[in-house]
Amino acid sequence: YGVELNNQTIGHSRNFIFLRFNIESAGNILNAVNVALTKESDALPRQVYNVPYFQYLRGDVDLRYYTILRKQNKLVYRIFAGLGYPYGNSNSLPYEKKYFSGGPNSIRAWSTRDLGPGSFVDTTENRTLYFPNKNGDIKLEANLEYRFKVVWKLEGAIFLDVGNVWDFKTEPDRWRAAFEWDRFYKELACGTGFGARFDFSFFLLRFDFGLKLRDPALPENSRWIPVFKDFSLSDLGFKFGIGYPF
């Protein structure tokens, strides 16, 4: 199920809200039928034609507030929160249903799927052949962006992004990847940057340059990059997109 609210009025320069709420579940009907027809109903995971099926509940909310400062200048606030919970026949969410952070529409100082989960650091990964593939069951994110007209079709933007993803359950091989109330706020990544956008009315080209400010992969007391270490090329990120990030 999905609900979307947008009180923007086309042609009128006034503040407006955008809200999107989604909730989904999977596997419940199939599981009920399988339990009723299968004698060995306690054997997990249950299967259909020798293929295990997923059973989970997933929901998220995306709230944005657009403040019109001038006709072509805006201040945009965004908060996103999502949670996926596997249960019954599943120990984890399907890969495509997991949340990830980083990328052109998320925390732009990090590459897509290159942030988190939590403060977990995989010491076994091969950085030479590295391909970002990090995800989690929980996602929290907040963005603040100031958009302004420069000249002709060119627009500019200054932004601040905060957030991360976490696992719902603690896994022995993913230390500090699970969400903990007494720790999650210490694992929020923070990035800033500026962008250039070319608005051709029927589509918009976007170029964003992100800079890491706080990296949860660093030791807990040394995560503010400008304070505890010098900037490097790995702290910079270039993102290309079509349309606004939110």
Residue pairs with C-beta under 8 A, 6 or more apart in sequence:
1 22
1 23
1 24
2 20
2 21
2 22
2 23
3 19
3 20
3 21
3 22
4 18
4 19
4 20
4 21
5 17
5 18
5 19
5 20
6 16
6 17
6 18
6 19
7 16
7 17
8 16
8 18
8 66
9 16
13 68
13 71
14 68
15 65
15 66
15 67
15 68
16 65
16 66
17 63
17 64
17 65
17 66
18 62
18 63
18 64
18 65
18 66
19 61
19 62
19 63
19 64
20 61
20 62
21 59
21 60
21 61
21 62
22 58
22 59
22 60
22 61
23 57
23 58
23 59
24 57
24 58
24 59
25 56
25 57
25 58
26 54
26 55
26 56
27 53
27 54
27 55
27 56
27 88
27 89
27 90
28 55
28 88
30 48
30 53
31 46
31 53
31 55
31 88
31 89
34 41
34 46
34 48
35 41
35 46
38 46
44 89
45 52
45 53
45 89
45 90
46 52
46 53
46 89
47 53
52 89
52 90
53 89
54 86
54 89
54 90
54 93
54 94
54 97
55 86
55 87
55 88
55 89
55 90
56 84
56 85
56 86
56 87
56 90
56 93
56 94
56 97
57 84
57 85
57 87
58 82
58 83
58 84
58 85
58 93
58 97
59 82
59 83
60 80
60 81
60 82
60 83
60 99
60 139
61 79
61 80
61 81
61 82
62 78
62 79
62 80
62 246
63 78
63 79
63 80
64 76
64 77
64 78
64 79
64 246
65 76
65 77
65 78
66 74
66 75
66 76
67 74
67 75
67 76
67 77
68 74
69 75
72 148
72 149
72 155
73 146
73 147
73 148
73 149
74 146
74 147
75 144
75 145
75 146
75 147
76 143
76 144
76 145
76 146
76 147
76 246
77 142
77 143
77 144
78 141
78 142
78 143
78 144
78 145
78 246
79 141
79 142
80 139
80 140
80 141
80 142
80 163
81 139
81 140
81 141
82 99
82 138
82 139
83 137
83 138
83 139
83 168
84 93
84 97
84 98
84 99
84 137
84 138
84 168
85 137
85 168
86 92
86 93
86 137
86 168
91 169
92 137
93 137
95 135
98 135
98 136
98 137
99 135
99 136
99 137
99 138
99 139
99 165
100 106
100 112
100 113
100 115
100 134
100 135
100 136
100 139
100 165
101 107
101 110
101 113
101 115
101 116
101 134
101 139
101 141
101 163
101 164
101 165
101 189
102 108
102 110
102 111
102 112
102 113
102 114
102 115
102 132
103 110
103 111
103 112
103 113
103 239
104 112
104 206
104 208
104 239
104 240
104 241
104 245
105 241
105 245
105 246
106 112
106 141
106 161
106 163
106 245
107 115
107 141
107 161
107 162
107 163
107 189
107 191
107 210
108 159
108 161
108 191
108 193
108 208
108 210
108 237
108 239
108 245
109 161
109 189
109 191
109 192
109 193
109 210
109 211
109 212
109 213
109 235
109 236
109 237
110 189
110 191
110 210
110 212
110 237
111 132
111 237
112 132
113 132
113 133
113 134
113 135
114 132
114 134
115 134
115 163
115 164
115 165
115 189
115 216
116 134
116 135
116 136
116 164
116 165
116 166
116 177
116 187
116 189
116 216
117 134
117 135
117 136
117 164
117 165
117 166
117 167
117 174
117 177
117 178
118 136
118 164
118 165
118 166
118 167
118 176
118 177
118 178
118 179
118 183
118 184
118 187
118 216
119 176
119 177
119 183
119 186
119 187
119 216
119 217
119 220
120 174
120 175
120 176
120 177
121 217
134 165
135 165
136 165
136 166
136 167
136 168
136 177
137 165
137 166
137 167
137 168
137 169
138 165
138 166
138 167
138 168
138 179
139 163
139 164
139 165
139 166
140 163
140 164
140 184
140 188
141 161
141 162
141 163
141 164
142 161
142 162
142 163
143 159
143 160
143 161
143 162
143 245
143 246
144 159
144 160
145 157
145 158
145 159
145 160
145 245
145 246
146 157
146 158
146 159
147 155
147 156
147 157
147 197
147 244
148 155
148 156
148 157
149 155
149 156
150 156
150 196
153 198
153 199
153 200
154 196
154 197
154 198
154 199
155 196
155 197
155 198
155 199
156 194
156 195
156 196
156 197
157 194
157 195
157 196
157 197
157 208
158 192
158 193
158 194
158 195
159 192
159 193
159 194
159 195
159 208
160 190
160 191
160 192
161 190
161 191
161 192
161 210
162 188
162 189
162 190
162 191
163 188
163 189
164 184
164 187
164 188
164 189
164 216
166 177
166 178
166 179
166 184
166 187
167 174
167 177
167 178
167 179
168 178
168 179
169 178
170 177
170 178
171 177
171 178
176 183
176 187
186 216
186 220
186 223
187 216
188 214
188 216
189 212
189 214
189 215
189 216
190 212
190 213
190 214
191 210
191 211
191 212
191 213
191 214
191 237
192 210
192 211
192 213
193 208
193 209
193 210
193 211
193 237
194 208
194 209
195 206
195 207
195 208
195 209
196 206
196 207
197 204
197 205
197 206
197 207
197 244
198 204
198 205
203 242
203 243
204 242
204 243
204 244
205 240
205 242
206 239
206 240
206 241
206 242
206 243
206 244
206 245
207 238
207 239
207 240
208 238
208 239
208 240
208 241
208 245
209 236
209 237
209 238
209 239
210 236
210 237
210 238
210 239
211 231
211 235
211 236
211 237
212 225
212 235
212 236
212 237
213 224
213 225
213 226
214 223
214 224
214 225
215 223
215 225
215 235
216 223
218 225
218 228
218 229
221 228
222 228
222 229
225 231
225 235
